[in-house]
Amino acid sequence: PEAVRVPARAPRWVVPIVKLGLAISDVILAIAAFVLAFKLRHGQATFYRDAQGAFTWTAAFAPYGALLPLVIPIRLLLLRYYDLYRVRGEFSFVEDIARVFKATAIGSLLIVAGAFMYRGGIAYRTFSYSRAIFVLDFVFAFAGIGLLRMVVRGAQITIRRRGVNLIP
């Protein structure tokens, strides 16, 4: 009798875990890019520990911190819209980077539009956001998310060459 080789398959729970890991990493990267952009532009701290021991935004970062609830969903929704949470069998590094670029560029434009329309919410304020922060945020978000996707794709290639099929 001749041995029949069955292709190796990853357990069904692997792909959802990878997708969840990507989403959590993207949230962390979106926050880190925004905070790092502020830190690089202004050279000031973003958080401090208050009298009760809790972390709070500094007065200089507070208007930007108020934008974080806008930044995170925009980044995640556009990454999902450009199909960057799909772990597919066939892919192109160039195509993936192009999708990351589109998602981060459009996301940055929407964040800027939201920031300049928001301007402090209900109460009118004359505060003006630094445009350099939004440019730096785009650069950091694109670099971080793009690098993360390339690492995931590299791992996918390595795993596939070892004979494990991640696609159910």
N, C-alpha and C positions, 0 to 999 in steps of 0.2 A: 504494500500500500504506500502511496505517495503522500507526503505531508502537504496539507493545504494551508497556505499562509493567509491569515485573516488580518486586514489592515488594523493597526493599532488606533484606537479611538480614545479620546479624553472623556472622562466622566461628564455627564450632562451639566453638572454644576460649575464646571470650569469657566465656560464662556460668560455666564451671568456674573461670576465673581470678577472676571477680567473687566467687564463693562463697568461694574460698580467701582472697581479700583481706578479705572480711567476717569470716571465722573468725580470721584473724591479728589483725585490728583488734580483735575482741572479746576475744581473749586479752590484748592490750596494755591495753585499756580496763578489763578485770577487775582486772588487777594494779595499774594506775594508780589506780583507784577505792579499792582496799583500802589501798594505801600512802598515798594522799592523805588518806584518812579517819584513819589512824593519825597522820600528820603534823599534821593540823588538830586532832585531839583532844589529843595529848600535846605537840605542839610540839617534838618531838625528831627527830633524824636516824634514818633507817631503815637506811642502809648506811654502811660506812666501808671504807677501804682498809687491809688488814692489812700486816704486815711484808713479806710476799712480793709485795705489790702487787695481790692479788686483792680483789674486793669481797666483803664479809661483812656479815651482819645485825648491827645493834647488839644489845646484851643486852636492851634494852627492847622491840625489835621481834621478837626471836627467837621468842617464843611465837606471835605473829601470822604470822610468816614460815613457821612450820611448818604453818599452815593453808592456805597458797597452793596446795599440791598438791590440796587439797580444793575450793578456791574455783573454780579454772579449769575443771575438768571439769563441776562443777555448773552454772556459768554457760553453758558451751557446749552441754551436753546439753539444758538447758531452752530455750535459744534455738532449738535444732534441733527440739525437741518442739513448740514453738509455731510451727513452720514459718517462721521468720524468715530462713532461708537459701535460701528458694525465691524466685527472681527471676521473678515471674509477670507476665503482661501486664496483668491487672486487679488493682487494689488500692485500698484506702482508707487515707488517712493516719490517720484515727481508729482504724480497725481495727488497723493496724500498731502504733500507739502503745499501744492496749489490750493487744495481744499482748506488746509489750516490757514493759509494766507487770506483766502476769501472770508472765512469765518471770523478771523481776528480783525481784519480790516473793516468789514461791515459792522461787527460788534463795536469796534472803537468809534465808528461814526455814530452809531445809535447811542452809545454812552455819552459822547460829546453833545449830541442833540438833546438827550435827556437832562444832562447837567446844566446846559445853558437855558433850558426851558424851566427847570426846577427852581433854580436860584433861591433856595432857602425855603421852599414849600409855600405855606399860606402867607406868612409875613414877608413883605418885600424887603430885600436887603441889597445893598450896593456891592456886595462881595463879588469879585470876579475870579473865576478859576484860572489857573495857569495852564495855558495851552501846551506847554512843554511837558507837563505831567501826563497829558493824554497821549502825546506822541511817544514818550518813554514807556508808558503803559502798553501801547501797541507793540513796540519793539520787544519788550520783555515777555509779554504774553505770547507773541508769535514765536520767539526763540524757545521759551519754555515748553509750550504745547507742541511745537514742531519737534523738538528734541525728544520729548516723551513719546510721541507717535513713532519716531524713528527707532527708538529703543524697543518699543513693543513690536514693531514690524521685524526688527532684527532678531528678537527672541522668537517670534513666530517662524521665521525662516530656519533658525537653529533647531527648534523643536520639530519642525516638519522634516528636516533632513535626517533626524534621528528616527523617523518613522511614525510619529504620533500625529494624528489628524485632529486638529482642534475644532473643525467644523462638524457639527452634529449632522 
